[in-house]
């Protein structure tokens, strides 16, 4: 199981689970589900499962950070 952003960066797996992303972000898995629902966390539905593509997720942390609107 992937538990850190560094492990996610070097992993060879194509997708991450909601629990893995929750562990990386140190949030509740429900928070990840809400991020997916809002579109802030990329996700793909595979049958009944929802998975997070590893590369787009990791890329979220390498892009320049812009100020959030107030």
Secondary structure as UniProt FT lines:
FT   HELIX           5..10
FT   STRAND          15..16
FT   HELIX           18..25
FT   HELIX           29..38
FT   STRAND          44..46
FT   TURN            47..48
FT   STRAND          49..53
FT   HELIX           54..59
FT   TURN            60..62
//
